[in-house]
Amino acid sequence: MNHLTIVDHPLVQHKLSVMRRTSTPSNQFRQLLREISHLLAYEVTRDLPMTTVAIDTPVCPMDAPMLDGKKLALVSILRAGNGLLDGVLELIPSARVGFVGLYRDEETLQPVQYYFKVPEGMDERVVIAVDPMLATGNSSVAAIDLLKKAGATNIKFLCLLAAPEGVARMKEAHPDVQIVTASLDEKLDEKGYIVPGLGDAGDRMFGTK
């Protein structure tokens, strides 16, 4: 599946297993999510455009590799996306930041929009949308729809867990969007939760349930 990258690094998998435990408290859950986001960020930014710049080292001049083009845009799909956003921002503090506010109607499982704010010049930026869970894919597809309407053409999707149903839905709607995740789980249950999953990421991050 060329559109899907699973980061199977041992540190990622170990930290994810601790996050899955019911007994893991919210403060530890948030810290682990931040740590994993650092590791996932390396993979999702692997092919950022590069150029060379003439610099002087203490020994001699050289043509050194540097990032090229406009600063990338990180877009958090609220609210749980902020857990990944904070970690990625620590590695790329110059990135521009946007937010997409969506919640899932528990009866229809369809996304409902309540907020949208992104940087200017989206058509000139690499855009990384972040959300811990790719479950049904409905909210993720809706978020990508909005980003494309705002002009984004080079979009990646970063998540902690994905379900096969969500991956298929995203591929059908946005085959040009690369998905980077720590795990492709087994399935969705009858309520649309990822199995085995880790529960509701937002509730576990913020201790709201």
C-alpha positions as CSV (number, residue, x, y, z in Angstrom):
1,M,0.0,0.0,0.0
2,N,2.0,2.9,-1.3
3,H,-0.3,5.4,0.3
4,L,0.3,4.0,3.8
5,T,3.5,4.0,5.9
6,I,3.6,2.1,9.2
7,V,6.4,3.2,11.5
8,D,7.4,0.0,13.2
9,H,10.4,1.4,15.1
10,P,10.8,-0.5,18.5
11,L,10.5,2.7,20.5
12,V,7.3,3.7,18.8
13,Q,5.7,0.3,19.3
14,H,6.8,0.1,23.0
15,K,5.4,3.5,23.8
16,L,2.2,2.7,21.9
17,S,1.7,-0.5,23.9
18,V,1.9,1.5,27.1
19,M,-0.6,4.0,25.8
20,R,-3.1,1.2,24.9
21,R,-3.2,0.0,28.6
22,T,-6.4,1.0,30.4
23,S,-4.4,1.7,33.5
24,T,-2.2,4.4,31.9
25,P,-3.2,7.8,33.4
26,S,-3.8,10.9,31.4
27,N,-0.6,12.7,32.2
28,Q,1.5,9.7,31.1
29,F,-0.7,9.2,28.0
30,R,0.0,12.8,27.0
31,Q,3.7,12.5,27.5
32,L,3.9,9.3,25.5
33,L,1.9,10.8,22.7
34,R,4.3,13.7,22.6
35,E,7.3,11.4,22.5
36,I,5.8,9.2,19.8
37,S,5.0,12.3,17.7
38,H,8.7,13.2,17.7
39,L,9.5,9.8,16.2
40,L,6.6,9.8,13.7
41,A,7.6,13.4,12.6
42,Y,10.9,12.0,11.3
43,E,9.1,9.7,8.9
44,V,6.4,12.1,7.7
45,T,9.0,14.8,6.9
46,R,11.4,12.4,5.2
47,D,10.9,13.9,1.7
48,L,10.7,17.6,2.5
49,P,12.3,19.7,-0.3
50,M,16.0,20.6,0.2
51,T,18.5,23.0,-1.2
52,T,22.1,23.9,-0.4
53,V,23.4,27.1,1.2
54,A,27.0,28.3,1.4
55,I,28.2,28.4,5.0
56,D,31.4,28.6,6.9
57,T,32.2,25.9,9.4
58,P,35.1,26.4,11.9
59,V,37.3,24.4,9.5
60,C,36.3,25.5,6.0
61,P,33.5,26.8,3.7
62,M,30.9,24.2,2.5
63,D,27.6,23.9,0.6
64,A,25.3,22.7,3.4
65,P,21.9,21.1,3.0
66,M,18.9,23.2,4.2
67,L,15.2,23.0,4.0
68,D,13.8,24.7,0.9
69,G,10.5,26.5,0.1
70,K,7.8,28.0,2.3
71,K,7.6,26.9,5.9
72,L,5.4,23.8,6.1
73,A,1.9,23.9,7.7
74,L,0.8,21.7,10.5
75,V,-2.9,21.4,10.8
76,S,-4.5,19.9,13.9
77,I,-7.8,18.2,13.7
78,L,-9.3,19.2,17.0
79,R,-9.3,18.4,19.7
80,A,-7.1,15.3,19.9
81,G,-4.9,16.4,17.1
82,N,-3.2,18.9,19.5
83,G,-1.5,16.0,21.2
84,L,0.5,15.2,18.0
85,L,0.8,18.8,17.0
86,D,2.7,19.9,20.2
87,G,5.3,17.2,19.7
88,V,5.8,17.9,16.0
89,L,6.1,21.6,16.7
90,E,9.0,21.0,19.1
91,L,10.9,19.6,16.2
92,I,9.7,22.1,13.6
93,P,9.1,25.3,15.6
94,S,9.1,27.5,12.5
95,A,6.1,25.7,11.0
96,R,2.8,27.6,10.5
97,V,-0.2,26.1,12.3
98,G,-3.8,25.7,11.4
99,F,-6.8,24.1,13.1
100,V,-9.8,22.1,11.8
101,G,-12.6,21.7,14.3
102,L,-14.7,18.6,13.7
103,Y,-16.6,16.3,15.9
104,R,-18.2,13.0,15.1
105,D,-22.0,12.7,15.5
106,E,-22.3,9.5,17.6
107,E,-25.6,8.6,15.8
108,T,-24.5,8.9,12.2
109,L,-20.7,8.7,12.7
110,Q,-20.5,11.7,10.3
111,P,-18.3,14.7,10.9
112,V,-19.7,18.1,11.9
113,Q,-17.6,21.2,11.4
114,Y,-17.4,24.0,14.0
115,Y,-14.0,25.7,13.2
116,F,-11.5,26.2,10.4
117,K,-8.4,28.4,10.4
118,V,-5.3,27.8,8.3
119,P,-2.2,29.8,7.2
120,E,-2.1,31.7,4.0
121,G,-0.3,30.3,0.9
122,M,-1.5,26.7,1.5
123,D,-0.9,26.0,-2.2
124,E,2.9,26.6,-1.7
125,R,3.3,24.6,1.5
126,V,3.8,21.0,2.5
127,V,0.7,20.4,4.7
128,I,0.7,17.8,7.5
129,A,-2.7,17.1,9.0
130,V,-2.5,15.5,12.4
131,D,-5.1,13.4,14.3
132,P,-4.3,10.5,16.6
133,M,-7.1,8.2,15.2
134,L,-8.0,7.3,11.6
135,A,-11.2,5.3,12.4
136,T,-14.1,5.5,10.0
137,G,-12.1,8.1,8.0
138,N,-15.2,10.4,7.7
139,S,-13.7,13.2,9.8
140,S,-10.3,12.8,8.2
141,V,-11.7,13.0,4.7
142,A,-13.8,16.0,5.6
143,A,-10.7,17.7,7.0
144,I,-8.7,17.0,3.8
145,D,-11.6,18.3,1.7
146,L,-11.5,21.6,3.6
147,L,-7.7,21.8,3.3
148,K,-7.9,21.3,-0.5
149,K,-10.6,23.9,-0.8
150,A,-8.1,26.3,1.0
151,G,-5.6,25.6,-1.8
152,A,-3.5,22.8,-0.3
153,T,-2.1,20.4,-2.9
154,N,0.7,18.6,-1.1
155,I,-0.9,17.0,2.0
156,K,0.2,14.3,4.3
157,F,-1.9,12.7,7.1
158,L,-0.2,11.8,10.4
159,C,-2.0,9.6,12.9
160,L,-1.2,7.3,15.8
161,L,-3.6,4.5,14.9
162,A,-5.5,3.6,11.8
163,A,-8.2,1.1,11.0
164,P,-8.4,-0.7,7.6
165,E,-11.8,0.9,7.0
166,G,-10.4,4.4,7.6
167,V,-7.4,3.8,5.4
168,A,-9.6,2.5,2.6
169,R,-12.0,5.5,2.9
170,M,-9.1,8.0,2.7
171,K,-7.5,6.2,-0.3
172,E,-10.9,6.3,-2.1
173,A,-11.5,10.0,-1.4
174,H,-7.9,11.3,-1.4
175,P,-5.5,8.8,-3.1
176,D,-2.8,11.5,-3.3
177,V,-2.6,11.9,0.5
178,Q,0.2,9.8,2.2
179,I,-0.8,8.3,5.5
180,V,1.8,7.8,8.2
181,T,0.9,5.9,11.3
182,A,2.3,3.8,14.1
183,S,-0.1,0.9,13.7
184,L,-2.7,-0.5,11.3
185,D,-5.1,-2.1,13.8
186,E,-7.6,-5.0,13.2
187,K,-11.0,-3.3,12.5
188,L,-13.7,-1.0,13.8
189,D,-16.3,-2.2,16.3
190,E,-20.1,-1.5,16.0
191,K,-19.6,2.0,17.5
192,G,-16.9,3.0,15.1
193,Y,-14.0,2.6,17.6
194,I,-10.7,1.1,16.5
195,V,-10.0,-2.5,17.8
196,P,-7.9,-3.2,19.7
197,G,-7.2,0.6,19.7
198,L,-6.8,2.6,22.9
199,G,-10.2,4.1,23.4
200,D,-11.1,7.7,22.8
201,A,-7.7,9.6,22.4
202,G,-9.2,13.0,23.3
203,D,-10.8,11.7,26.5
204,R,-7.7,9.9,27.5
205,M,-5.5,12.9,26.8
206,F,-7.6,15.3,28.8
207,G,-9.2,13.0,31.4
208,T,-12.7,13.9,30.3
209,K,-14.2,10.4,30.6
